[in-house]
Amino acid sequence: MGKLSRNLRICGNCGIAYSSVSFTKYIDQCPICRSRRYERISVKDQGDS
């Protein structure tokens, strides 16, 4: 997962989670409601324990 998990966002308007990076372009707005208001999701790596 690595880089993809670092780009997860939650839309501040409709609340869905989406990635700000696709394979072809950078996404700066919610794919559903087109809102640019979002919160970053901090993902902590668990490690290999």
PDB file of N, CA, C and O in Angstrom, chain B, residues numbered from 101:
ATOM      1  N   MET B 101       0.821  -1.203   0.000  1.00  0.00           N
ATOM      2  CA  MET B 101       0.000   0.000   0.000  1.00  0.00           C
ATOM      3  C   MET B 101       0.851   1.247   0.000  1.00  0.00           C
ATOM      4  O   MET B 101       0.731   2.060  -0.916  1.00  0.00           O
ATOM      5  N   GLY B 102       1.682   1.428   0.960  1.00  0.00           N
ATOM      6  CA  GLY B 102       2.671   2.492   0.975  1.00  0.00           C
ATOM      7  C   GLY B 102       2.166   3.863   0.590  1.00  0.00           C
ATOM      8  O   GLY B 102       1.474   4.518   1.370  1.00  0.00           O
ATOM      9  N   LYS B 103       2.513   4.306  -0.623  1.00  0.00           N
ATOM     10  CA  LYS B 103       2.195   5.662  -1.050  1.00  0.00           C
ATOM     11  C   LYS B 103       0.700   5.930  -1.147  1.00  0.00           C
ATOM     12  O   LYS B 103       0.251   7.029  -0.821  1.00  0.00           O
ATOM     13  N   LEU B 104      -0.071   4.956  -1.584  1.00  0.00           N
ATOM     14  CA  LEU B 104      -1.510   5.171  -1.705  1.00  0.00           C
ATOM     15  C   LEU B 104      -2.149   5.469  -0.355  1.00  0.00           C
ATOM     16  O   LEU B 104      -3.025   6.328  -0.263  1.00  0.00           O
ATOM     17  N   SER B 105      -1.725   4.775   0.685  1.00  0.00           N
ATOM     18  CA  SER B 105      -2.341   4.979   1.991  1.00  0.00           C
ATOM     19  C   SER B 105      -2.022   6.359   2.554  1.00  0.00           C
ATOM     20  O   SER B 105      -2.750   6.858   3.411  1.00  0.00           O
ATOM     21  N   ARG B 106      -0.946   6.979   2.084  1.00  0.00           N
ATOM     22  CA  ARG B 106      -0.605   8.312   2.562  1.00  0.00           C
ATOM     23  C   ARG B 106      -1.462   9.398   1.923  1.00  0.00           C
ATOM     24  O   ARG B 106      -1.466  10.537   2.390  1.00  0.00           O
ATOM     25  N   ASN B 107      -2.181   9.062   0.871  1.00  0.00           N
ATOM     26  CA  ASN B 107      -2.970  10.055   0.150  1.00  0.00           C
ATOM     27  C   ASN B 107      -4.470   9.907   0.355  1.00  0.00           C
ATOM     28  O   ASN B 107      -5.265  10.441  -0.419  1.00  0.00           O
ATOM     29  N   LEU B 108      -4.855   9.179   1.403  1.00  0.00           N
ATOM     30  CA  LEU B 108      -6.283   9.027   1.672  1.00  0.00           C
ATOM     31  C   LEU B 108      -6.855  10.299   2.288  1.00  0.00           C
ATOM     32  O   LEU B 108      -6.213  10.951   3.112  1.00  0.00           O
ATOM     33  N   ARG B 109      -8.061  10.636   1.877  1.00  0.00           N
ATOM     34  CA  ARG B 109      -8.740  11.816   2.409  1.00  0.00           C
ATOM     35  C   ARG B 109     -10.182  11.462   2.721  1.00  0.00           C
ATOM     36  O   ARG B 109     -10.746  10.535   2.138  1.00  0.00           O
ATOM     37  N   ILE B 110     -10.775  12.206   3.646  1.00  0.00           N
ATOM     38  CA  ILE B 110     -12.209  12.109   3.893  1.00  0.00           C
ATOM     39  C   ILE B 110     -12.830  13.423   3.463  1.00  0.00           C
ATOM     40  O   ILE B 110     -12.384  14.490   3.884  1.00  0.00           O
ATOM     41  N   CYS B 111     -13.848  13.356   2.633  1.00  0.00           N
ATOM     42  CA  CYS B 111     -14.516  14.565   2.164  1.00  0.00           C
ATOM     43  C   CYS B 111     -15.202  15.258   3.337  1.00  0.00           C
ATOM     44  O   CYS B 111     -15.931  14.622   4.098  1.00  0.00           O
ATOM     45  N   GLY B 112     -14.971  16.552   3.481  1.00  0.00           N
ATOM     46  CA  GLY B 112     -15.575  17.314   4.566  1.00  0.00           C
ATOM     47  C   GLY B 112     -17.036  17.629   4.319  1.00  0.00           C
ATOM     48  O   GLY B 112     -17.734  18.096   5.219  1.00  0.00           O
ATOM     49  N   ASN B 113     -17.499  17.381   3.116  1.00  0.00           N
ATOM     50  CA  ASN B 113     -18.874  17.691   2.760  1.00  0.00           C
ATOM     51  C   ASN B 113     -19.779  16.462   2.852  1.00  0.00           C
ATOM     52  O   ASN B 113     -20.777  16.481   3.573  1.00  0.00           O
ATOM     53  N   CYS B 114     -19.437  15.388   2.122  1.00  0.00           N
ATOM     54  CA  CYS B 114     -20.311  14.208   2.114  1.00  0.00           C
ATOM     55  C   CYS B 114     -19.754  13.051   2.940  1.00  0.00           C
ATOM     56  O   CYS B 114     -20.477  12.091   3.205  1.00  0.00           O
ATOM     57  N   GLY B 115     -18.487  13.118   3.355  1.00  0.00           N
ATOM     58  CA  GLY B 115     -17.958  12.150   4.300  1.00  0.00           C
ATOM     59  C   GLY B 115     -17.378  10.874   3.725  1.00  0.00           C
ATOM     60  O   GLY B 115     -16.991   9.989   4.488  1.00  0.00           O
ATOM     61  N   ILE B 116     -17.301  10.745   2.402  1.00  0.00           N
ATOM     62  CA  ILE B 116     -16.716   9.526   1.860  1.00  0.00           C
ATOM     63  C   ILE B 116     -15.199   9.615   1.879  1.00  0.00           C
ATOM     64  O   ILE B 116     -14.634  10.708   1.874  1.00  0.00           O
ATOM     65  N   ALA B 117     -14.548   8.473   1.900  1.00  0.00           N
ATOM     66  CA  ALA B 117     -13.086   8.434   1.837  1.00  0.00           C
ATOM     67  C   ALA B 117     -12.670   8.212   0.394  1.00  0.00           C
ATOM     68  O   ALA B 117     -13.263   7.406  -0.322  1.00  0.00           O
ATOM     69  N   TYR B 118     -11.644   8.938  -0.019  1.00  0.00           N
ATOM     70  CA  TYR B 118     -11.142   8.756  -1.375  1.00  0.00           C
ATOM     71  C   TYR B 118      -9.643   8.995  -1.392  1.00  0.00           C
ATOM     72  O   TYR B 118      -9.097   9.582  -0.458  1.00  0.00           O
ATOM     73  N   SER B 119      -8.983   8.553  -2.432  1.00  0.00           N
ATOM     74  CA  SER B 119      -7.547   8.774  -2.566  1.00  0.00           C
ATOM     75  C   SER B 119      -7.313  10.004  -3.415  1.00  0.00           C
ATOM     76  O   SER B 119      -8.014  10.218  -4.404  1.00  0.00           O
ATOM     77  N   SER B 120      -6.326  10.824  -3.038  1.00  0.00           N
ATOM     78  CA  SER B 120      -6.055  12.041  -3.795  1.00  0.00           C
ATOM     79  C   SER B 120      -5.169  11.774  -4.999  1.00  0.00           C
ATOM     80  O   SER B 120      -4.886  12.688  -5.773  1.00  0.00           O
ATOM     81  N   VAL B 121      -4.726  10.532  -5.165  1.00  0.00           N
ATOM     82  CA  VAL B 121      -3.871  10.197  -6.302  1.00  0.00           C
ATOM     83  C   VAL B 121      -4.448   8.989  -7.017  1.00  0.00           C
ATOM     84  O   VAL B 121      -4.701   7.957  -6.395  1.00  0.00           O
ATOM     85  N   SER B 122      -4.656   9.114  -8.316  1.00  0.00           N
ATOM     86  CA  SER B 122      -5.027   7.951  -9.118  1.00  0.00           C
ATOM     87  C   SER B 122      -3.810   7.578  -9.949  1.00  0.00           C
ATOM     88  O   SER B 122      -2.744   8.170  -9.784  1.00  0.00           O
ATOM     89  N   PHE B 123      -3.951   6.617 -10.827  1.00  0.00           N
ATOM     90  CA  PHE B 123      -2.796   6.189 -11.610  1.00  0.00           C
ATOM     91  C   PHE B 123      -2.424   7.202 -12.684  1.00  0.00           C
ATOM     92  O   PHE B 123      -1.301   7.185 -13.188  1.00  0.00           O
ATOM     93  N   THR B 124      -3.342   8.072 -13.033  1.00  0.00           N
ATOM     94  CA  THR B 124      -3.078   8.995 -14.134  1.00  0.00           C
ATOM     95  C   THR B 124      -2.999  10.453 -13.729  1.00  0.00           C
ATOM     96  O   THR B 124      -2.348  11.244 -14.411  1.00  0.00           O
ATOM     97  N   LYS B 125      -3.650  10.833 -12.627  1.00  0.00           N
ATOM     98  CA  LYS B 125      -3.658  12.248 -12.276  1.00  0.00           C
ATOM     99  C   LYS B 125      -3.842  12.456 -10.782  1.00  0.00           C
ATOM    100  O   LYS B 125      -4.216  11.539 -10.051  1.00  0.00           O
ATOM    101  N   TYR B 126      -3.569  13.692 -10.339  1.00  0.00           N
ATOM    102  CA  TYR B 126      -3.784  14.096  -8.963  1.00  0.00           C
ATOM    103  C   TYR B 126      -5.216  14.585  -8.815  1.00  0.00           C
ATOM    104  O   TYR B 126      -5.684  15.387  -9.624  1.00  0.00           O
ATOM    105  N   ILE B 127      -5.914  14.112  -7.795  1.00  0.00           N
ATOM    106  CA  ILE B 127      -7.316  14.476  -7.588  1.00  0.00           C
ATOM    107  C   ILE B 127      -7.398  15.468  -6.428  1.00  0.00           C
ATOM    108  O   ILE B 127      -6.996  15.146  -5.310  1.00  0.00           O
ATOM    109  N   ASP B 128      -7.912  16.662  -6.682  1.00  0.00           N
ATOM    110  CA  ASP B 128      -7.961  17.665  -5.613  1.00  0.00           C
ATOM    111  C   ASP B 128      -9.377  17.952  -5.129  1.00  0.00           C
ATOM    112  O   ASP B 128      -9.597  18.910  -4.388  1.00  0.00           O
ATOM    113  N   GLN B 129     -10.340  17.127  -5.545  1.00  0.00           N
ATOM    114  CA  GLN B 129     -11.697  17.318  -5.058  1.00  0.00           C
ATOM    115  C   GLN B 129     -12.406  15.976  -4.924  1.00  0.00           C
ATOM    116  O   GLN B 129     -11.980  14.973  -5.497  1.00  0.00           O
ATOM    117  N   CYS B 130     -13.480  15.975  -4.168  1.00  0.00           N
ATOM    118  CA  CYS B 130     -14.259  14.756  -3.943  1.00  0.00           C
ATOM    119  C   CYS B 130     -14.849  14.254  -5.261  1.00  0.00           C
ATOM    120  O   CYS B 130     -15.436  15.040  -6.005  1.00  0.00           O
ATOM    121  N   PRO B 131     -14.703  12.959  -5.566  1.00  0.00           N
ATOM    122  CA  PRO B 131     -15.247  12.428  -6.825  1.00  0.00           C
ATOM    123  C   PRO B 131     -16.777  12.381  -6.850  1.00  0.00           C
ATOM    124  O   PRO B 131     -17.364  12.268  -7.925  1.00  0.00           O
ATOM    125  N   ILE B 132     -17.425  12.464  -5.706  1.00  0.00           N
ATOM    126  CA  ILE B 132     -18.884  12.392  -5.649  1.00  0.00           C
ATOM    127  C   ILE B 132     -19.519  13.793  -5.702  1.00  0.00           C
ATOM    128  O   ILE B 132     -20.316  14.086  -6.593  1.00  0.00           O
ATOM    129  N   CYS B 133     -19.157  14.646  -4.742  1.00  0.00           N
ATOM    130  CA  CYS B 133     -19.846  15.942  -4.634  1.00  0.00           C
ATOM    131  C   CYS B 133     -18.986  17.112  -5.112  1.00  0.00           C
ATOM    132  O   CYS B 133     -19.444  18.254  -5.092  1.00  0.00           O
ATOM    133  N   ARG B 134     -17.755  16.850  -5.538  1.00  0.00           N
ATOM    134  CA  ARG B 134     -16.842  17.876  -6.083  1.00  0.00           C
ATOM    135  C   ARG B 134     -16.402  18.920  -5.063  1.00  0.00           C
ATOM    136  O   ARG B 134     -15.910  19.986  -5.435  1.00  0.00           O
ATOM    137  N   SER B 135     -16.578  18.614  -3.771  1.00  0.00           N
ATOM    138  CA  SER B 135     -16.136  19.547  -2.744  1.00  0.00           C
ATOM    139  C   SER B 135     -14.616  19.482  -2.600  1.00  0.00           C
ATOM    140  O   SER B 135     -14.024  18.410  -2.728  1.00  0.00           O
ATOM    141  N   ARG B 136     -13.991  20.619  -2.335  1.00  0.00           N
ATOM    142  CA  ARG B 136     -12.549  20.635  -2.114  1.00  0.00           C
ATOM    143  C   ARG B 136     -12.214  20.631  -0.620  1.00  0.00           C
ATOM    144  O   ARG B 136     -11.045  20.707  -0.243  1.00  0.00           O
ATOM    145  N   ARG B 137     -13.253  20.542   0.235  1.00  0.00           N
ATOM    146  CA  ARG B 137     -13.028  20.506   1.673  1.00  0.00           C
ATOM    147  C   ARG B 137     -12.774  19.063   2.095  1.00  0.00           C
ATOM    148  O   ARG B 137     -13.596  18.185   1.830  1.00  0.00           O
ATOM    149  N   TYR B 138     -11.658  18.817   2.740  1.00  0.00           N
ATOM    150  CA  TYR B 138     -11.352  17.445   3.130  1.00  0.00           C
ATOM    151  C   TYR B 138     -10.480  17.417   4.382  1.00  0.00           C
ATOM    152  O   TYR B 138      -9.919  18.434   4.789  1.00  0.00           O
ATOM    153  N   GLU B 139     -10.378  16.240   4.981  1.00  0.00           N
ATOM    154  CA  GLU B 139      -9.461  16.008   6.091  1.00  0.00           C
ATOM    155  C   GLU B 139      -8.551  14.867   5.700  1.00  0.00           C
ATOM    156  O   GLU B 139      -8.990  13.889   5.094  1.00  0.00           O
ATOM    157  N   ARG B 140      -7.286  14.991   6.048  1.00  0.00           N
ATOM    158  CA  ARG B 140      -6.342  13.906   5.767  1.00  0.00           C
ATOM    159  C   ARG B 140      -6.559  12.771   6.763  1.00  0.00           C
ATOM    160  O   ARG B 140      -6.902  12.998   7.924  1.00  0.00           O
ATOM    161  N   ILE B 141      -6.357  11.573   6.295  1.00  0.00           N
ATOM    162  CA  ILE B 141      -6.408  10.398   7.170  1.00  0.00           C
ATOM    163  C   ILE B 141      -4.977   9.999   7.481  1.00  0.00           C
ATOM    164  O   ILE B 141      -4.198   9.705   6.575  1.00  0.00           O
ATOM    165  N   SER B 142      -4.636   9.989   8.747  1.00  0.00           N
ATOM    166  CA  SER B 142      -3.271   9.550   9.078  1.00  0.00           C
ATOM    167  C   SER B 142      -3.281   8.049   9.308  1.00  0.00           C
ATOM    168  O   SER B 142      -3.995   7.544  10.174  1.00  0.00           O
ATOM    169  N   VAL B 143      -2.484   7.347   8.523  1.00  0.00           N
ATOM    170  CA  VAL B 143      -2.410   5.895   8.613  1.00  0.00           C
ATOM    171  C   VAL B 143      -1.095   5.544   9.278  1.00  0.00           C
ATOM    172  O   VAL B 143      -0.027   5.925   8.797  1.00  0.00           O
ATOM    173  N   LYS B 144      -1.169   4.820  10.382  1.00  0.00           N
ATOM    174  CA  LYS B 144       0.047   4.400  11.069  1.00  0.00           C
ATOM    175  C   LYS B 144       0.444   3.021  10.586  1.00  0.00           C
ATOM    176  O   LYS B 144      -0.377   2.104  10.570  1.00  0.00           O
ATOM    177  N   ASP B 145       1.695   2.870  10.194  1.00  0.00           N
ATOM    178  CA  ASP B 145       2.178   1.568   9.768  1.00  0.00           C
ATOM    179  C   ASP B 145       2.327   0.654  10.974  1.00  0.00           C
ATOM    180  O   ASP B 145       2.898   1.046  11.992  1.00  0.00           O
ATOM    181  N   GLN B 146       1.824  -0.543  10.859  1.00  0.00           N
ATOM    182  CA  GLN B 146       1.852  -1.501  11.961  1.00  0.00           C
ATOM    183  C   GLN B 146       3.197  -2.218  12.089  1.00  0.00           C
ATOM    184  O   GLN B 146       3.534  -2.715  13.164  1.00  0.00           O
ATOM    185  N   GLY B 147       3.949  -2.272  11.021  1.00  0.00           N
ATOM    186  CA  GLY B 147       5.220  -3.000  11.072  1.00  0.00           C
ATOM    187  C   GLY B 147       4.981  -4.491  10.907  1.00  0.00           C
ATOM    188  O   GLY B 147       3.843  -4.928  10.735  1.00  0.00           O
ATOM    189  N   ASP B 148       6.042  -5.265  10.959  1.00  0.00           N
ATOM    190  CA  ASP B 148       5.928  -6.718  10.775  1.00  0.00           C
ATOM    191  C   ASP B 148       6.185  -7.440  12.088  1.00  0.00           C
ATOM    192  O   ASP B 148       7.211  -8.102  12.244  1.00  0.00           O
ATOM    193  N   SER B 149       5.262  -7.317  13.028  1.00  0.00           N
ATOM    194  CA  SER B 149       5.509  -7.979  14.309  1.00  0.00           C
ATOM    195  C   SER B 149       4.652  -9.211  14.506  1.00  0.00           C
ATOM    196  O   SER B 149       4.749  -9.872  15.539  1.00  0.00           O
TER     197      SER B 149
END
